[in-house]
């Protein structure tokens, strides 16, 4: 029953009750019930009907009112999140991108060889902040699409977060996930999702792949996450190159959680693996 219908029912039920009672009393009950007794019974009848029917309608109306208030509050929160995401994108993210370009130009000037290490450190920091801001924007927008007011990685499973991420990826990525959500700490969820997002971005930007895979499994009692693609791969040791900021940051994130990062070619595939420290694969 809608809010409008409930209001009309609350107005009509007492009126109809009095009308029906007076009609029955005058037509059929006058020989049995005196006028004074009938006058006393009328408010009692209205009260009984109100208690049994109108009270339930009031409870329904109060429930609907609370739901409307919750929806308004949720809408306000989602609008503020979307506004914050837009401000981050239009302000900080764009400024960081321009700063990164300027640092890249400075780095290309070989006459300033003595400053290259400092430039590298600055550029790495800018790259990490830029990636963090873009990750925050993505999380804000993912959360704003959810039905809950303020969902987080604690309330949304890691598998669902990965599913949302790959749905926004132009390259088809297959997901095979057999690790239970409770096997991860809140910090692991955040850090591993950030590392997987970085790996997927690398597939899009550098690999020129037509397909990718994300797999999560328990292997020999340890958790193992594999990101694989059929792209062009890499030459040499990527970790030896200073400009591979994403890989270095990913490795540092995993190391801080006692996880390992492994990157290798397997036939025509490029494989990135995250594993718990001590696991042998």
C-alpha positions in Angstrom: 0.0 0.0 0.0 1.4 3.4 -1.0 1.9 6.4 1.4 -1.0 8.3 -0.2 -3.3 5.3 0.1 -2.5 4.9 3.8 -3.3 8.6 4.4 -6.7 8.2 2.8 -7.4 5.0 4.7 -6.6 6.7 8.0 -9.1 9.5 7.1 -11.8 7.3 5.8 -11.9 4.3 8.2 -13.2 6.3 11.3 -15.7 8.1 9.1 -17.0 4.9 7.5 -17.0 3.2 10.9 -19.3 5.9 12.4 -21.5 5.9 9.3 -22.0 2.1 9.2 -22.5 1.9 12.9 -25.2 4.7 13.0 -27.0 3.1 10.0 -27.1 -0.4 11.6 -28.0 1.1 15.0 -31.0 3.1 13.7 -32.2 0.4 11.2 -31.8 -2.7 13.3 -30.8 -2.1 16.9 -33.1 0.6 18.2 -35.4 -2.0 19.7 -32.5 -3.5 21.6 -30.2 -0.6 22.4 -31.4 2.7 23.9 -30.4 6.1 22.4 -28.1 6.9 25.4 -26.3 3.5 25.2 -25.9 3.9 21.5 -24.3 7.3 21.9 -21.8 5.8 24.4 -21.1 2.8 22.1 -20.3 5.0 19.1 -16.9 6.4 20.4 -16.1 3.0 21.8 -16.7 1.4 18.4 -14.5 4.1 16.7 -11.7 3.5 19.3 -11.8 -0.2 18.8 -11.6 0.1 15.0 -8.8 2.7 15.3 -6.8 0.5 17.6 -7.1 -2.6 15.3 -6.9 -1.0 11.9 -5.7 2.6 11.9 -2.9 1.9 14.3 -1.4 -0.7 11.8 -1.8 1.9 9.1 0.1 4.5 11.2 2.9 1.9 11.7 3.1 1.3 8.0 3.2 5.1 7.4 6.0 5.5 9.9 8.0 2.7 8.3 7.5 4.2 4.8 8.6 7.6 6.2 11.8 6.2 7.7 12.6 4.4 4.4 12.1 7.7 2.5 14.4 9.5 5.0 17.0 6.7 4.5 16.8 7.0 0.7 17.2 10.8 0.9 20.2 10.4 3.2 21.7 7.7 0.9 21.1 10.0 -2.2 22.8 12.9 -0.4 25.8 10.7 0.5 26.1 9.3 -3.1 25.9 12.8 -4.6 28.6 14.0 -2.3 30.8 11.1 -3.2 30.3 11.7 -6.9 31.1 15.4 -6.4 34.3 14.5 -4.5 35.3 12.1 -7.2 34.8 14.8 -9.9 36.8 17.3 -7.9 39.6 14.8 -7.4 39.6 14.0 -11.1 39.3 17.6 -12.4 41.7 19.1 -9.8 44.4 16.9 -8.2 44.6 14.1 -10.8 45.0 16.6 -13.7 47.6 18.6 -11.9 49.5 15.5 -11.0 49.5 14.5 -14.7 50.8 17.8 -15.8 53.5 17.7 -13.1 54.5 14.2 -14.3 54.9 15.5 -17.8 57.1 18.3 -16.7 59.3 16.0 -14.7 59.6 13.7 -17.7 60.8 16.6 -19.8 63.3 17.5 -17.1 64.4 13.9 -16.9 65.1 13.9 -20.6 67.7 16.7 -20.4 70.9 14.7 -20.1 72.9 17.8 -19.2 71.4 17.4 -15.7 72.8 14.0 -15.1 73.6 14.8 -11.4 69.9 15.5 -10.8 68.5 12.4 -12.4 68.3 10.4 -9.1 66.4 13.2 -7.5 64.1 13.5 -10.5 63.5 9.8 -10.4 62.5 9.9 -6.7 60.1 12.9 -7.4 58.6 11.2 -10.4 58.0 8.0 -8.5 56.3 9.9 -5.7 54.1 11.7 -8.2 53.3 8.5 -10.0 52.3 6.8 -6.7 50.1 9.8 -5.6 48.5 10.0 -9.0 47.7 6.2 -9.0 46.3 6.6 -5.4 44.0 9.5 -6.4 42.7 7.6 -9.4 42.2 4.5 -7.3 40.2 6.6 -4.8 38.1 8.1 -7.7 37.4 4.5 -8.9 36.4 3.4 -5.4 34.2 6.4 -4.9 32.4 5.7 -8.1 32.1 2.0 -7.5 30.6 2.7 -4.1 28.2 5.3 -5.5 26.8 2.7 -7.8 26.0 0.3 -4.9 22.7 0.3 -3.0 24.2 0.7 0.4 25.0 4.2 1.8 28.7 3.7 2.4 29.9 0.3 1.3 33.6 -0.5 1.8 35.9 -3.4 1.1 34.9 -4.8 4.5 31.2 -5.1 3.4 31.7 -5.9 -0.3 33.5 -9.0 -1.2 36.9 -8.8 -3.0 35.6 -11.0 -5.8 32.8 -8.4 -6.4 35.3 -5.6 -6.4 37.4 -7.4 -8.9 34.3 -8.0 -11.0 33.5 -4.3 -11.1 37.0 -3.5 -12.0 37.2 -5.9 -15.0 33.7 -4.8 -16.2 35.2 -1.3 -16.8 38.2 -2.8 -18.7 37.9 -2.7 -22.5 39.9 -6.0 -22.8 37.9 -9.1 -21.9 39.3 -10.5 -18.7 38.2 -13.9 -17.3 37.8 -14.3 -13.5 38.3 -17.6 -11.7 38.2 -17.0 -8.0 38.2 -19.7 -5.3 39.6 -17.9 -2.3 37.1 -17.2 0.5 36.7 -13.5 1.4 37.2 -14.1 5.1 40.7 -15.4 4.3 41.9 -11.8 3.7 42.4 -9.0 6.2 40.9 -5.6 5.4 44.4 -4.3 4.6 45.1 -7.2 2.2 41.8 -6.6 0.4 42.7 -2.9 -0.2 46.3 -3.5 -1.2 45.7 -6.6 -3.3 42.9 -4.9 -5.2 45.2 -1.9 -5.9 48.0 -4.2 -7.2 45.5 -6.1 -9.4 44.2 -2.8 -10.8 47.8 -1.8 -11.5 48.4 -5.1 -13.3 45.2 -4.7 -15.4 46.2 -1.1 -16.3 49.6 -2.5 -17.5 47.8 -5.0 -19.7 45.7 -2.2 -21.2 48.5 0.2 -21.7 51.5 -1.9 -22.6 50.7 -5.5 -23.4 48.5 -5.0 -26.5 46.7 -8.1 -25.4 43.3 -9.4 -26.7 42.4 -11.3 -23.5 43.4 -11.6 -19.9 42.8 -13.8 -16.8 42.6 -13.2 -13.1 42.8 -16.3 -10.9 42.7 -16.7 -7.2 43.3 -20.1 -5.6 44.5 -21.8 -2.4 47.6 -23.8 -3.3 49.3 -26.0 -0.8 47.7 -24.0 2.0 48.8 -20.6 0.6 46.8 -18.0 -1.3 48.0 -17.4 -4.8 46.7 -14.7 -7.2 47.6 -14.9 -10.9 47.1 -12.2 -13.5 47.8 -13.4 -17.0 47.5 -12.0 -20.6 48.3 -13.0 -24.1 50.1 -9.8 -25.0 53.5 -9.1 -26.4 55.3 -9.5 -23.1 58.6 -7.9 -22.1 62.3 -8.0 -22.7 64.9 -8.3 -20.0 64.2 -7.7 -16.3 61.4 -5.2 -15.9 62.4 -4.6 -12.2 65.8 -3.4 -13.3 64.3 -0.5 -15.2 63.9 2.6 -13.1 61.0 4.0 -15.0 58.7 1.0 -14.2 57.1 2.9 -11.3 53.9 0.8 -11.2 55.8 -2.4 -10.9 58.1 -1.1 -8.2 55.2 0.3 -6.2 53.3 -2.9 -6.6 56.3 -4.9 -5.3 56.7 -2.6 -2.3 53.0 -2.9 -1.4 53.2 -6.7 -1.5 56.5 -6.8 0.4 54.9 -4.7 3.2 52.3 -7.5 3.7 54.8 -10.3 3.4 53.6 -11.2 -0.1 55.8 -11.9 -3.1 55.6 -10.6 -6.6 56.7 -12.8 -9.5 56.7 -11.7 -13.2 57.6 -14.1 -16.0 56.7 -15.4 -19.5 55.1 -18.7 -19.9 54.9 -19.8 -23.6 52.9 -17.0 -25.3 51.5 -15.5 -22.0 52.8 -12.9 -19.5 52.1 -14.0 -15.9 52.1 -11.8 -12.8 51.7 -13.7 -9.5 51.1 -12.5 -6.0 51.8 -15.1 -3.3 52.2 -15.3 0.4 55.8 -15.1 1.7 57.1 -18.7 1.9 54.9 -20.2 -0.8 56.7 -22.1 -3.6 55.0 -22.1 -7.0 
